[in-house]
Amino acid sequence: MALSTTQTNNKLVKYTQEINREYVRENMFSPYMGEAVNSIIRLKMDLKNGGEQMNIPIVGRLTAAAVGSGTLVGNEEKIDQYGMRVWLDWARNAVATNKAERQKDSADIFGQVKPLLSDWGKELQRDEIISALMALPSESAPSALGSDAGQRVNGILYDAATAAQRNTWNADNSDRVLYGNATSNYNATHATALANLDTTNDILNAGNLSLLKRIAKNAIPKIRPFKTRDGYEYFVAFCGTNPFRDLKADLKVVNYSARAREGNGMDKNPLFQDGDQLYDGIIVREVPEISQFVSNVWTTLKTAGSGGTTRVEPVFLCGQQAAAMAWGQMARPTFRKEDDYGFITGSGIEMAYGVSKIFTKPTGSTKLIQRGMATGFFASAAD
């Protein structure tokens, strides 16, 4: 018996109009960004009326000894002050199509342009904040400022820095950097200090996290803790997926955080739900892209630890004013004008900003010191 078959062009093809966009994570830094002076990432809007650079005045505390009944005239203390510059650059993207392609479109793919551009902007800002937290402070304009690609991240990018530049940063910030589980792991040569780290003792756990906090509290100039609305003081640590995994595996941290939140029910208890960890006055927030930066951008860290085979990841312990985001123009939509008599349509987005780690240079010194954060380096194997 001969069976009839359906010719290819006659086969039923159904196209769903439901569009599945790739997942884009919200900016995990957003809750700690604001214009207030106690924000971890300060938003500065001063350049909305024009300008390429912004100067952020940094003033240190008074430290001189008190004068008693002696003469005060001539013994006045000089104010330790510094002006930190942030350079702005543009970030733009767009999507264009024409009527012929829209006519073929069965699911209004091009109708997704606006949310896609919005997601692109969120990812760009998140990634550039990560780059800025890892960058080395510099008084010079970004190397690619004004180029076709632009450069909104201020400072010397870690992946582009020379060994000498990394060593200078390491020395300038020796009182606010930690390698693993002991201050004795520090070495003036950054690469040598990293090579001291192993996955036995130098992972991110409760003890090492508390040590990083003590490093931050003892640093001079001082790092101010982040203060919540109800008056409590916290530091906020941003870390990648792998160190966050190591911290959660430390039962001391998980149980400590869980017992403290027993009264909030299962939906807010970290034994049952993922999310920030709270320990020793530190909010630990997972930013998975930090681990991705180690894998794809800061690639020297993949084998920087013990034996030349151990992966190392940074942890950014932040207080107030750890970084600044200076805005010249907030993100706004743009539209293509060259439309070939209405045949071509294009939608875009444009914004102008600069993002920088906040740093200072004490009077009479050449050191560039990151002001609001301590940086920890911990061994952390990939899964």
N, C-alpha and C positions, 0 to 999 in steps of 0.2 A: 504493500500500500504506500503510495506516495503522499507525504505530508507537505502541505503548503507552508512556506515560511514567510515572515514579514520582511519586505525589502527595507534596507537600512533607513532610507529617507522616510519610510512610513511608520517607523517605530515611534511609540509615544514618548515624548520627552517633556517632563514637567520641571519648570524652574520655580523654585521657591523665591518669594519676594522678601523673605526675612534675611537680613544681612548679618553675618557674624563677624564683627570687628575683632581684631587682635586685642587681647587684654592689655591695658595700660594702667600701671599702678599709680595711685595718687601720690603726689609729692609728700613723702614721709616727713619732710622738714616743716611742712606748712604750719602745724600747731605752735611752732617755736619761732615763727617769723612775725615781725610787727614793727611799728614805728616807735614803740615805747623804748626808753633807754635800758630797760631791763630785759629786752628781747635777746634771745640767743643769736638770731640772725636779724640784724636791724635793716628795715626798709627805709631808704632815704629818697625823698621825692624832690629834692631841691633843684634838680636840673630839668624839670618839666618845661621850663621856659627857655631852655637853651644851654649849651655848654658841653664840652667834651670831657672835662675832668671835674671831679668833686673833691674838695678838701675836707677831711674829717678831723677836727681838733681832738687830740688826746692829751689829757691832763693827769699827771701822777699825783699821788697823795704827798702831804708834807711829812718829812721824816726827821727833821732836825731836832736836836736836844733842846729842852726848854731852857729859857734864860730866867734866872731867879732875880735877885736884887741887883744884879750887875747891869751894865749898860746894854740896852737892846739895839740902840742906834749903831749901825754898822754890822750887826749880827743877824739881819733879816735873812730869811730863807728864800732862795730863788724857786720859782714854780717850775717843776719839771713838765715841759710841754712839747708836743710834737704835732705836726700836721701830716696826716696820712692821705695820700692821693689815691683816688679810684678813677680809672679810665673806663669810659663807656664805648660800646660798639653796637652795631645793628645785628639783628637776627631776623631773617625773613624766609618764608617758604610759600609756595603756591602750587596749585593744581589747575591745569587748563585742559579743555576738551572742546569739541565742536558739535554741531547739530547732527552730523552724520554718525558720530559715535553714540550720542545720546539716543538717537533713533533706534540703535541696535540694542540698547541696554534694557534687559528684562527686569531688573531689580532696583533701578534707580541708584546704581553704584555711586554716581557722581553727586547724588543728593547727600552723601556722607562726608562731603568735603569739609564742611565747617567743624563737625566734631573731630574729624581726623586731624585737622590743623590744630585744634585746641589740645588734643592729646599730644601732638608733636611738641607744642610749646611747653607743656608740663614736663615732659621727659627731658627736654633740653635744659630747662632751669634746674631740675633735680640733679642731672648729671654734672652740670657746671658748678653747682654748690659742692658736690663731692670733690670735684677737681680743685676747687678753691681751698677746701679744708686740708687737702693734702699738699697744696702748692707751697713753695718756699717764698717767704716775703721778699719783695723787691721794691726799690724806689724808682725803678724804670718802668716805662710803659710796656704793656704786653708786646711780645715780639711780632705778632701777626696783626696788631691793631690797624684797622683800616684796610686790610687786605680783602680779597674777594670773599674768603671764608669768614673773615672777621675773627676777633678774639675778645671775648667778654670776661674771661677768667684772668684776674690780675695775679701778678707774681710769676715765679718760675715754675712751670708745670713739673711735677715730680718725675714723670717719665722722660722729660727733656733735659733735666738737670744733670750736670756733670758730677763726678764723684767729689770734686773739690767744693762745689756749691752745696751738696748734701752735707758734707762735713762741716761747712761753715754754719749752716742752719742747725746742725746737731750741737755744735759748740755754743752758739748763741742761746739756744733753748735747753741747755743741759739740765736746768732745774724744773723743766716741765715736759720731759720726755721719759718714757719708761720702756725698757726692753724686758719683757717676760716677768719673771717672779722676783727679781731682786734689782736694786739700784746698782749692784756690783756688775751687772751685765753691761752697763754703759761703757762705751769706748769712744774716744774722740773720733775714730774712724767709723762712720755710720755702717758700712758694710761689715766691719768686724763685730760691732755690737749685734747686728742682725744674726750673724753666724753663731752667736752664743745660744740661740733659741732652739729648744727641742720640744717635742710633743708630749714629753713626760711631765715636765715641771712648768713650762712656760706658756700654757694655754690660758685662755680667759676663763677663770673660775672665780669663786667668791673672794678668796684671799687676794688674788692678783688684782681684781677690780677695786677692792678696798685700798690696796697699795697705790693704785693709780689715783684714787681720790686724795689720798694723803699727799702725794706728789703735787697735785693741783693746789691743795690748801696751803702748802708750805712755799709755793713759788713766789718769787719777788721779781717784778711787780705782781701784786695779788690778782687772783682770778676770783671774781665775784660769783657766788652760786646764783642759779636761776631761782627766782622767787615766785611762787604761785599766788593766786588771788587771796587765798586764806592765810598767807603769811609764812607758809612753810618754805624752807630752802632746799633746793635739790641741785645736783649736777645732772646733766643729761648726756648719756653716752650713746653715740651712734656707731653701730658696728654691722658687719656683713653677716650673711647667713651662717657661715662656718663658725666664727667666734660665738655667735648667739646660740648655736647648737651646743657648743662646749659649755657655755654658761648654764643653759637649761639642764644639761646632763649632771651638773653639780647639784645633788639633791638638797644641799644646804640652802641654795638659793631658791629652788622651787618650793620647798616646804616653808621657808621663811615667808615668801611672798604669798603662798596659799593660805597659811594660817592667819596672816594679817587681813585677808580678804574673805574670811569664812562667812561673815555676815552678809555679804553681797550676793550670795547664791551662786549656783553652778555657772551661770552665764558670764560671771566676771571673775571666776576663780581660775588661776593659771594652770591648775592641775587638769582642767577640762578644756580651757580655751587658750588659743594662741594670742600673742600680743606682747606689749611691753612688760619687762620684768622690773620689779622694784626691790632694791636691796641697799641697805646702808646709806640711805639718802641719795641714791642714784637711780634715775629712770633710765633703763637700758632699752633703746629702740632699735629694732632690726631694720636695716636698709639693705635689702638683698643686692642692690647694684654695687655696693662697696666691694663685695666678693667678686662680682663680675669685672670690676675695674682691675682687681689683682690678676684675674685670668686673662684679660684682653688688653689692658693699657699699662698698668704698673707690672709688667711681666717679669721684671727682675726679682720681684718678691716671691715668685712661685718656687724658687730654689734658693732663697737668700738665707735660710736658716741652717741649722746644724747639718754638717756633712755635705752641704751643697745640694741637698735634696728635699729640704723641709720648707713647706709653704709658710709664709708669714703674712699676716693681715693687720692693718691698722685699726685702732679704736680711737674715736675722737670724743674725749670727755670735755664737754662744753659748759661754760658758765655764761654770764651775761656778755653780750657784745663779742661773741667769738668770730662773727663774720658780718659783712655788710653787703647789701644788694642795693646799688644806687640806680634809680630809674630815671631815664631821660624821657622815655615814652612807654606807657603801658601797652600791652598787646592790643592791637586793633585790627579789624578786618580790612583788606584791600581788594580791589577789583581791577581786572585787566581792561585797559581802554582801547588797545589795538585789537579790535574785534572782527576785522575783515567784514565790514558791513553787517554786523550782528551775527555772524556765523560762528565765531569763536567766543567762548566764555571762560573766564579764569577767576578764581577766588584765592586769596592769599591772606597771610598774617604778617605783621611786622611789629617789632618792639626794639627798644634801645635800652640797654642796661649794662652794668658792670658788677661783677661779684668778686669779693676779695676777703681773705682772712684778715681780720683786724690785727694790726701790729703797731708797735711803738719803737722808738729809738731814744733811749734815755739820754739826757743832756750830757754832752762830753763823751759819749760812747759811739761806737760804730755798729753795735749789735742791733739787729732787727729781731725783736722779740714778739712772738705771737701772744696777743694780749688776753684773750678770753678762753683759752683751751689748753689742755694737756693732751699729748699724743702718745698712745701706747702701741707697742708692736708685740704681737703674740703669735706663737706658732699655732697653726690651725690647718689640719689636713683637709683636703677636699674629700667629699663623699665618694 
